[in-house]
Amino acid sequence: MPIMHVDPELCIEVPADFDDEDAESQVHPTARRMFFAATQAEAFGKAHEWVSAHNIHVLDAAWNQMLDEEHPYVLTIYFTFEFDDEDDPPLKIPRTTPRF
């Protein structure tokens, strides 16, 4: 299995004493992709094409219109990557019982 190198520019820095065991403070990695277009239909078309080509799980979407821009329509999607069961990265499993 090839070794994946982590780009430090794409990492979130957290304090050494950060504890995400509490359900209220758990960190969930999410990515975002923005689609700029001249028309609303073009923005949705670009997003559809990109999502269809990638193995992702769309979590949310946001719509924005920027006035006086060449491509004023912006569709933003928030997503996580889907992995085949055998290729899943090791994840920290939340505790189901309280810690004492």
Kinemage of the C-alpha trace (Angstrom):
@kinemage 1
@onewidth
@group {chain A} dominant
@subgroup {mainchain}
@vectorlist {calphas} color= white
{ca met a 1} P 0.000 0.000 0.000
{ca pro a 2} L 1.512 3.388 -0.962
{ca ile a 3} L 2.275 5.862 1.788
{ca met a 4} L 0.177 9.021 1.666
{ca his a 5} L 2.112 12.161 2.524
{ca val a 6} L 0.182 14.896 4.295
{ca asp a 7} L 0.472 18.422 2.953
{ca pro a 8} L 0.823 20.669 6.051
{ca glu a 9} L -0.917 23.481 4.161
{ca leu a 10} L -4.088 21.354 4.068
{ca cys a 11} L -4.153 20.359 7.754
{ca ile a 12} L -6.085 21.787 10.666
{ca glu a 13} L -3.918 22.627 13.637
{ca val a 14} L -5.405 21.908 17.059
{ca pro a 15} L -3.922 22.455 20.512
{ca ala a 16} L -2.098 19.461 22.017
{ca asp a 17} L -4.631 19.293 24.869
{ca phe a 18} L -7.657 19.380 22.537
{ca asp a 19} L -10.158 16.668 23.506
{ca asp a 20} L -12.894 15.773 21.022
{ca glu a 21} L -14.392 12.921 23.051
{ca asp a 22} L -17.408 15.066 23.943
{ca ala a 23} L -20.143 14.773 21.285
{ca glu a 24} L -20.571 18.564 21.319
{ca ser a 25} L -16.966 19.248 20.325
{ca gln a 26} L -16.167 16.403 17.930
{ca val a 27} L -14.330 17.392 14.763
{ca his a 28} L -15.730 16.108 11.489
{ca pro a 29} L -13.534 16.652 8.425
{ca thr a 30} L -15.483 18.278 5.609
{ca ala a 31} L -14.316 19.558 2.247
{ca arg a 32} L -15.810 22.299 0.100
{ca arg a 33} L -15.887 22.871 -3.647
{ca met a 34} L -17.124 26.073 -5.293
{ca phe a 35} L -18.580 26.219 -8.826
{ca phe a 36} L -18.561 29.659 -10.480
{ca ala a 37} L -20.731 30.255 -13.555
{ca ala a 38} L -22.371 32.863 -15.765
{ca thr a 39} L -25.830 31.275 -15.304
{ca gln a 40} L -27.566 29.308 -12.597
{ca ala a 41} L -27.975 26.295 -14.883
{ca glu a 42} L -24.262 26.325 -15.715
{ca ala a 43} L -23.314 26.269 -12.006
{ca phe a 44} L -25.569 23.269 -11.347
{ca gly a 45} L -24.286 21.553 -14.502
{ca lys a 46} L -20.665 21.955 -13.404
{ca ala a 47} L -21.482 20.640 -9.930
{ca his a 48} L -23.396 17.667 -11.333
{ca glu a 49} L -20.522 16.727 -13.638
{ca trp a 50} L -17.917 16.986 -10.864
{ca val a 51} L -19.958 15.096 -8.256
{ca ser a 52} L -20.713 12.326 -10.767
{ca ala a 53} L -16.983 11.855 -11.386
{ca his a 54} L -15.973 11.523 -7.715
{ca asn a 55} L -16.762 9.100 -4.899
{ca ile a 56} L -18.073 11.602 -2.346
{ca his a 57} L -20.990 12.086 0.031
{ca val a 58} L -22.586 15.543 -0.327
{ca leu a 59} L -23.440 16.998 3.085
{ca asp a 60} L -24.794 20.428 2.225
{ca ala a 61} L -24.953 23.098 -0.463
{ca ala a 62} L -24.991 26.886 -0.480
{ca trp a 63} L -25.993 29.323 -3.190
{ca asn a 64} L -24.626 32.825 -3.701
{ca gln a 65} L -24.831 35.548 -6.319
{ca met a 66} L -22.011 38.101 -6.580
{ca leu a 67} L -23.060 41.274 -8.358
{ca asp a 68} L -20.903 42.845 -11.095
{ca glu a 69} L -18.795 39.696 -11.623
{ca glu a 70} L -18.141 37.877 -14.899
{ca his a 71} L -19.311 34.616 -13.267
{ca pro a 72} L -21.744 35.880 -10.606
{ca tyr a 73} L -23.417 32.579 -9.672
{ca val a 74} L -21.653 30.411 -7.108
{ca leu a 75} L -22.828 26.985 -5.988
{ca thr a 76} L -20.807 25.614 -3.067
{ca ile a 77} L -21.045 21.995 -1.994
{ca tyr a 78} L -19.744 20.586 1.272
{ca phe a 79} L -18.787 16.927 1.214
{ca thr a 80} L -16.816 14.066 2.682
{ca phe a 81} L -14.932 11.435 0.740
{ca glu a 82} L -16.383 7.934 0.508
{ca phe a 83} L -13.986 5.014 0.862
{ca asp a 84} L -14.378 1.355 -0.013
{ca asp a 85} L -14.642 -0.690 3.189
{ca glu a 86} L -11.199 -2.219 2.736
{ca asp a 87} L -9.607 1.135 1.990
{ca asp a 88} L -11.100 3.062 4.900
{ca pro a 89} L -8.552 5.217 6.689
{ca pro a 90} L -8.275 4.548 10.416
{ca leu a 91} L -10.875 6.688 12.167
{ca lys a 92} L -11.229 7.580 15.806
{ca ile a 93} L -14.409 5.840 16.992
{ca pro a 94} L -16.479 7.878 19.479
{ca arg a 95} L -16.983 6.290 22.859
{ca thr a 96} L -20.453 4.924 23.489
{ca thr a 97} L -20.008 4.818 27.255
{ca pro a 98} L -19.054 7.730 29.479
{ca arg a 99} L -15.446 8.091 30.553
{ca phe a 100} L -14.856 8.360 34.320
